[in-house]
Structures are given as C-alpha cells and as structure tokens.
Amino acid sequence: MERSTFFEEQRRNRRDSILLAVVVSLIIFGLVYAMALIIAPEAIMIVLPFSLLLIFIYTWSSYQYGDQVVLSSTGARPAEGTEFVYLNNVSEGLSLAAGMPPPKVYVMDSPEINAFATGRDPEHASIAVTNGALQKLNRQELEGVVAHEISHIRNKDIQFLTLIAVLVGLAAILSHIILRWGWFSGRGRRGRDRGGGIEILILVVGIILAIFAPIVTRLVQFAVSRRREFLADASGAELTRYPEGLASALEKIMKLNVGKMDVSEAVSHLFISDPNKSGLDSLYATHPPIEERIKRLREM
C-alpha cells in the first residue's frame, strides 16, 4: 500500500469519525430528552440542561481518563521486569520507526493471543498484550501484533475508539435508566391515569428509543472498527517491512483462540481480535474476518 493511500485513509477515517460521533451524540441527546420528559415533564426546561451538563462532564472525564478505566477493566498490569524486556524494546523500536513517543506497555493475564491500544492521543497512549501472545508467538509474530497496535496510535484511531467506547457505554446506561423508570412509572400509573394520552405516548416513545439506541450505537461501533482494523494491519506491515509476521500471528489467533476472555463488550472493539466470540459474530462482529485480513497481508 502506498504512503499516499495511508494518508487518504486517515483523512477518510477522521471524516467518518466526526460523522459517526455526531450520530451517536444525537442518539444520546434523544435519550436524555426522553428521560427528562418521562422523569419530570413539568420541569423539562430545568432537567434537560442540567442532564446535558452532567453528560458533558461524564463524557469529558471519561475521554480524559478512559484509558485507565479500560486498562483496569481488562486487568492489565505494567510490563515491568526482565521477562518483559523484549516486549518493551519492540514497542520502543516500532514507536521510533513510526515517529511517535513510545506508549506505556501492559500485560494481561490470559492464555488467549490478543492485544489492544488505548489512550486519548499518542502522548498519552498505552498498549496491552496478553501472556498468551508472549508465550505462543515467535518474535516476528509478536512484532507484527505490536506494530498493529502502534499503528492504531499513529493513525489516531485510539482517540475515536476510546470516545466511542465511552458513548456506547453511556447510551447503554441511559437506556437502562429509561427502561427501568418506564417500567415502574407504568406500573404506578396503571389503573389511575386513564386519560394521560400524551404522557403515555412519551413513555412509549422513550422506551422504544431506549430499546433500539444501544443496537444503533453498537452498529456504529462495528462499522468504525472493521475499516480501522484493515488499515492498522497494513500500517503495521509497513512498520515491520514483514507482512508475514502479522499474518502468521493472525493465523495462530484463528486456530488457538477460544474467544472467552472476561472483557466487557464496550471495549471489545479495541482488541486486535474479538475477545468474546458468539453466534452473532457474523452480523455484529467488531472485526473483519481473520481469513480476509490474512489474505490481504499476504498479497502485499
């Protein structure tokens, strides 16, 4: 892949990122508006701005410190000690080749072969690799995996992927609140509010939005992740100058991984391979098919 193609793909990613962030933000605004109408319809002009302010604070703080939340939720620990010297050296060398500061390096205690990158920018980035990857991959394969994660940082994927993780989680929280409130308010209203047609309509619309919002936001998450995985594969191959290293690592992932890591679905799109396999992966997979990724790498 030519360098100009990388820059064009990066520009397209940034453009798509803005568009998709706007879509998810509008969904969240709709959820907040529905929640305000359901909870306090008589004080909507007070509740709505206050709710939006709280959500802005939540989103900003989550974006600033979301990487630490992600690392904590996956049980990642700093890669310190002599056993991780090579991993740290690989990360530093590939970061130098990519023209960016080296990220902090972490390790996850899992027999699966997997890794992810997170952070709000290249200056505040981290990568995490599983013990399974360190034990089952040879040096060239491990370099390919680390180069893939370094590429996510260099391509400025991590900012948007971290933000999307925050917004998807927020949409799920708001939907849960609306559904719970709608259930209890509906039960309390049953038998005594026969004529509240508008209020009932608002309640129904809010519940419908709460049901479908997480699905829509997840679809946005999937659409973003698949394209970025292909780009990170190609960028990683450019860094190592050896596409076969990553291709071979992906082949081992396909053959050896069970896909049963204890990882939240909200952060699963950050990983190099889906850590939680299910029967719906063909429809809702956060990653493109590994066979297709291997094929593209071996055609370089």
N, C-alpha and C positions, 0 to 999 in steps of 0.2 A: 504494500500500500504506500503510495507516495505521500510525502510530507504534506503537500497542499491538501490532500484528501483528509488528513487528520485535522487540519485547521478548519476545513469546511464542516467536518462532522462536529467539531467542538462548537462552532457557531450555531449549527443546527440544534445541537443539544441545549445550548443556552436559550435559544428562541423557544424551543419546545418546553423547556423548564419553566419559563415565565408564563406561557400559556396554561400549562397544566397546574401551576401554583395558583393562578387566578381561578381556574375551575374549582379546585379543592377549596379555596378561600370562599367562593360564592356558596358552595355547599355548606360550609361551616356557618356562614352568615345566616343561611336559611334555617339551619338547625337552631341557632341562637334565637332567631326571631320567633320560630315556632315554640321554643322552650319558654321564652318570655311571655308569649300570648297564653300559653297553657297555664303557667305558674301564676302570673299576675297580669291578666289582661287589662285591669283598670289602671295599672301603673306602668304601662308599656314604655312610655317616654322616659321613665326613670330606670327601669330594669334593663332595657336594651342597651343604652350607652354604657351602663355600669358593667354589664356582661361582656360587651365587646372590649372594654378596657382590661378586664381580668383575662380575657382570652389573649389579647395582645401581650400582656405581661407574661402569661404562661408560655406562649409561642416563642417570645424573645429569649426568655431564660432557658427554655428547653433547647433552643437552637445554639445558644452560647455554651451550654454545659451538657448538651445531648450526648456528646461522645463519651463522657464519663458514665452517663446512665446506660448507654449501650454496652460499654466495657463491663460495667458492674453486672448488668443483667445476663451477660454471657459467661460470667465467672472468670474473665480474663485477668491474668496477673502479669506484672512486668517480667520481661525475659532477661533476668539477671543471673549471673553466674557463668562459670566456664562452659557448662553444657550448651549455652545459647550463644557462644562467641561467634560461631559461623553464621547463625541466623542474623545477628546484628551486623556482621561485616557485609553480608549480602545486601541487607537493607540500606546500609550507608553507601555501598558502591553503586547500587542501582539508582539511588537518590541523586548521587553526584552525576551520573550519566543523564538523568532526567533534568538536571539543572534546578534542583529544589532542595530545601532543607530535609535532612533525614527525619522520618516520623518516629515517634515512640513505638517500641516494639513490645508486644504482649503475647502470652501463650495461653491457650485454652486447654483444659484437661478433658480431652475427648479422643477416643480411638478413631473417629472419623477423619478423613482428609478434607480440611476446609480452612478458610481464611477470610478475613474481611478488612476493610479500611473504613475509618470514620473520622469525624472532625469537621470544624467549620471552615477551614482554609488550610493551605499547605504548611503554614507556620504553626498550626495547632492540629496536627493530624496524628493518627495512630493506626498501626496495623496489628492484627492479631492472627496467629497461626495455631492450629491445633497440634497437640502432641502426636496425633496420628499422622499428620503431614510430615513432621520431623522424623518419625520412625519409618514410614513406608515409602517416602520419596527419596530418590537419589539427588545428588547436588544439582544437576541440570534441571530436574523437575521442580525442585524447591525454588531455584532461581526463577523459573517460569511463573510459579504461583506468586512469589513476592513481587516480581515485575508487573504482574497483572494488578496487584493491589496498589503498587506505586503509581501505576498508570491511572487508576481511578482518582488518585490525589492530583496528579499532574493535569488530567483532563478536566479537573474541577467538578467531578461528579459528586464528591462526598458532601459538598455543601447542600446540594439539592436533595440528595438521597437522605441526608440527615433531616432536612426540613420536612420532606415528605413523610418520613417515619413519624415525626412529631405530629403533623397534621392528620395523618391516618389514625394515630392513637387518640387525638383529640376528637375526631369525628366519632370514633367508637364510644368514647366516654359520654359525649353529648347525646348520642343515640340511646345509650343505655339509660341515661337520666330521663329522657323524654318517654321512653317506653315504660319505665318504672312509674313515673309520675302519671302517665296516661292511664296505666292500669289501676292505680289506687284512686285517682280522681274519678275515673269512670265508675268504679265500684261505689265510691261515696256518693256519686251523683245519681246512681241508678235508683229509680223509684221516686225521686223528689224533684228533678229538674226536667220535667217533660217538655217544656217549651223552649229550652235553650238551644235552638237550632244552630245559630251561628257559632256558639261555643263548642257544640258537639262537632260541627264541621271543622273548626280549627283543630280540635283534638285529633280527629281522624286524619287530617292532612299532616299534622305534626308526626303522628305515629307512622304513617306511610313513608314520610321523608326519613324518619329515624331508621326504618327497616332497610331502605334502599341506599341511604348515604354511605354506610360502610362498604357496601358492594361496589358502588361507583368509585369511591376513593381507592379501594383496593385495585380496581381495574386500571386506574391512573398509575398506581404504583407499579403494576405489572408492565404496562406499556413503556414506562420510562426505563425500567430495569433491563428489559430484554435488549434494547438497542445499545445501551451502555456496556453491557457485557461483551458484545461483539467488538466494540471499539477498544475496550480495555484489553481484550485478547490480542488484538492487532498491535496496540501500542506497547504491550508487554513484550511481544515478539520483536518489535523494533528495538527495544532497550537491550535485550539479551542477544540479539542477532541470531537467535536459535529457536525458531518456532516449534521445533520438535520437542523441546523441553516441556513447554506448557501443554502441548498436545498429548504427550505421554502421561503427564500428571492428570489431565482430564480423563484419560483412558482408565487410569487406576481409580479415580473417583467414581467413574461409571461402574466399574466392576466390583469395587470393595466397599463403597459406602452403603449403609443401610438407610440413612436419611431419618434417623431418630434422635437427633440432637435436642437437648432441652433448651430450645430457643424460641422466644416469642415471635409470632408471625409478623409483628410490627417491624422487626429488624431483619427478617429472613432475607429480604432483597439485598442486603449489604454483603452477603456471603458470595464467594466465588461459585459455589454450588448450593442449590436449595438444601438447607439443613433439615427440613421437615417434608418428607415425601408423603403424598396422599393420592387417593384415587381420582382427585380433581385436578391433578397437576397438568394434564393435557389442556385444560381450559384456563386454569388460574395460575399457571406456573410463573414464578418471578424470573425464571431464567430460560433462555432459549435451549433447545435440545442439545445435549452434550455432543451427540454424534455430528450435528451440524457445525458446532464450534471446532471440533477436531478436524473435520473436513476442510474448513476454511483455513485453519492454521497450516495444514499440510499442503495446501495449494499455494502458499506464499513462496 
